[in-house]
Amino acid sequence: MTFNAAKAQRLDTIIAGSLAGYPETKDGKAMFAYSLNLHFAWRSLLWRLPIAPNMEVLDVGTGFGILPFDLATQLPVSVTGADINPSYIETATDILSTLTALGEFVKGSKVTFEVADICHLPNQSDTFDVVIVREVYLYLAEPMMASNELFRVLKPGGLLCVEDNDDALYLTYPPPSSAMAQLHEAITKLQQSLGGDREVGRKLSTYLDTAGFHIEGVELMSETLHRLADPSEGEKSFVLAELRHAREKVITAGVMDAQTFDALFDEVANERPHPEFRTNGRVVVLARKPT
């Protein structure tokens, strides 16, 4: 598929404006910023997918709807964005209204949103030509249930694209501080207690194969950079926001007591900015539902 770079840049500017106006008191601003930055990296892969006019596309874990907007401003496709978080869908719907009023979507395109669980999708069987799932499996207690559900809603011959993290593919130099390492371990234990899996990237293709998909390809979407790791901005600030958001869950689950968590959090938040090498690889699996 061929994308218009000027349209993509205009879309980015509009969504960045929505992010700038997102209330500081409303949950999810850090995730909104993370999603926008991730999409910059993910777009090159999106543009390589065989999505054609008049296709029906489902984006599971759509968050704030950036991927559906990207597609609908470029092609006359029908895109459904699904997410389990009603607040994210509310924001995506607001942005949809803005983009519609500005006339950003190409003629014949359609964007809709729905609150939905990947393990219990409300869509009819054999509905979509393409299904895209990004960074959802790491939270799932029942990955095979999700895989079977994705198989159900795809049309025979339809394409599935799944991307997710694997902690073994993330490294920095210098290594994380002791405080950061302890907090990361706490989050990992919390996720495990809820059924999540921070090493799911390596398992995706096996899950999908077991569900009946034909695996067409597996690749790494890598990001490597040298940066100033600064707790007050960028990715480090997102990590701190996510830690802050997870605090009560970590304490309630008995993974770490409040005093220890707060002391470690303060230590990380007050780390001096420092130069850092960072690399991260996300596993991408392309799979086809047999005809």
Residue pairs with C-beta under 8 A, 6 or more apart in sequence:
1 47
1 48
1 49
1 50
1 51
1 52
1 74
1 75
2 47
3 43
3 47
3 74
4 74
7 73
7 74
7 104
8 43
8 70
8 73
8 74
10 73
10 104
11 69
11 70
11 73
11 99
11 104
12 36
12 40
14 95
14 98
14 99
14 102
14 104
15 36
15 64
15 66
15 69
15 95
16 36
18 91
18 94
18 95
18 98
19 29
19 32
19 33
19 36
22 28
22 29
22 32
22 91
23 29
26 87
27 87
27 245
28 85
28 87
28 88
28 91
29 241
30 237
30 238
30 241
30 242
30 245
31 63
31 88
31 238
31 242
32 63
32 64
32 91
33 238
34 235
34 238
35 63
35 64
35 66
36 64
36 66
37 235
38 134
38 135
39 66
39 67
39 70
41 221
41 223
42 67
42 134
42 163
42 221
43 70
45 161
45 163
45 221
45 284
46 67
46 70
46 71
46 132
49 130
49 132
49 159
49 161
50 159
51 57
51 71
51 75
51 77
51 129
51 130
52 75
52 77
53 75
53 76
53 77
53 108
54 76
54 77
54 78
54 108
55 77
55 78
55 129
55 130
56 77
56 78
56 80
56 127
56 128
56 129
56 130
56 155
57 68
57 71
57 77
57 78
57 79
57 80
57 128
57 129
57 130
57 131
57 132
58 79
58 80
58 82
58 123
58 127
58 128
58 130
58 131
58 132
58 153
59 67
59 68
59 79
59 80
59 81
59 82
59 131
59 132
59 133
59 134
60 82
60 83
60 116
60 118
60 121
60 131
60 132
60 133
60 136
60 150
61 82
61 83
61 84
61 118
61 133
61 134
61 135
61 136
62 68
62 81
62 82
62 83
62 88
62 89
62 92
62 113
63 83
63 85
63 88
63 92
64 88
64 91
64 92
64 95
65 81
65 91
65 92
65 93
65 95
65 96
65 111
65 113
67 79
67 81
67 132
67 134
68 79
68 80
68 81
68 92
68 111
68 113
69 95
69 96
69 99
69 104
69 111
71 77
71 79
71 109
72 79
72 105
72 106
72 109
72 110
72 111
73 99
73 104
73 105
73 106
73 109
74 106
75 106
75 109
76 106
76 107
76 108
76 109
77 109
77 110
78 109
78 110
78 112
79 109
79 110
79 111
79 112
80 111
80 112
80 113
80 114
80 123
80 128
81 89
81 92
81 111
81 112
81 113
81 114
82 113
82 114
82 115
82 116
82 118
82 121
83 89
83 92
83 113
83 115
83 116
84 115
84 116
84 117
84 118
85 115
86 115
89 113
89 114
89 115
92 113
93 113
96 111
96 113
99 105
105 111
114 122
116 122
116 123
118 133
118 136
118 140
118 146
118 149
118 150
119 140
119 142
119 145
119 146
119 149
120 149
121 149
121 152
121 153
123 153
124 153
125 152
125 153
126 152
126 153
126 154
126 155
126 156
127 153
127 154
127 155
128 153
128 154
128 155
128 158
129 154
129 155
129 158
129 159
130 158
130 159
130 160
130 161
131 150
131 153
131 154
131 158
131 159
131 160
131 161
132 160
132 161
132 162
133 150
133 160
133 161
133 162
133 163
134 162
134 163
134 164
135 163
135 164
135 165
135 282
136 146
136 164
137 143
137 146
137 162
137 164
137 197
137 200
137 204
137 207
138 164
138 165
138 191
138 196
138 197
138 198
138 200
139 191
139 194
139 196
140 146
140 195
140 196
140 197
140 200
141 194
141 195
141 196
142 195
143 197
143 200
143 203
143 207
144 207
144 210
144 211
147 207
147 208
147 210
147 211
147 213
148 211
150 160
150 162
150 208
150 211
151 211
151 212
151 213
151 289
154 160
154 289
155 289
156 289
156 290
156 291
157 288
157 289
157 290
157 291
158 288
158 289
159 216
159 286
159 287
159 288
160 208
160 213
160 285
160 286
160 287
160 288
160 289
161 284
161 285
161 286
161 287
162 204
162 208
162 284
162 285
162 287
163 221
163 282
163 283
163 284
163 285
164 200
164 201
164 204
164 282
164 283
165 198
165 200
165 201
165 280
165 282
165 283
166 198
166 199
166 200
166 201
166 202
166 281
166 282
166 283
167 188
167 198
167 199
168 199
168 202
169 201
169 220
169 279
169 280
169 281
169 282
169 283
170 278
170 279
170 280
170 281
171 278
171 279
172 229
172 276
172 277
172 278
172 279
173 276
173 277
174 274
174 276
175 181
176 184
177 267
177 268
177 271
179 264
179 265
179 267
179 268
179 271
180 268
180 271
182 264
183 243
183 261
183 264
183 265
183 268
186 250
186 255
186 256
186 261
187 243
187 246
187 250
188 198
189 253
189 255
190 246
190 249
190 250
190 253
190 255
191 197
191 198
193 253
193 255
197 203
201 281
201 282
201 283
202 283
204 283
204 285
205 215
205 218
205 285
205 287
208 215
208 285
208 287
209 215
209 287
212 289
212 290
213 287
213 288
213 289
213 290
214 287
214 288
214 289
214 290
215 285
215 286
215 287
216 286
216 287
216 288
217 285
217 286
218 283
218 284
218 285
218 286
219 283
219 284
220 281
220 282
220 283
220 284
221 281
221 282
221 283
221 284
222 279
222 280
222 281
222 282
223 279
223 280
223 281
224 277
224 278
224 279
224 280
225 277
225 278
225 279
226 275
226 276
226 277
226 278
227 234
227 235
227 275
227 276
227 278
228 273
228 274
228 275
228 276
229 236
229 271
229 273
229 274
229 275
229 276
229 278
230 236
230 237
230 273
231 237
231 240
231 268
231 269
231 270
231 271
231 273
232 273
240 265
240 268
240 269
243 265
243 268
244 265
247 258
247 261
247 262
247 265
250 256
250 261
251 257
251 258
251 261
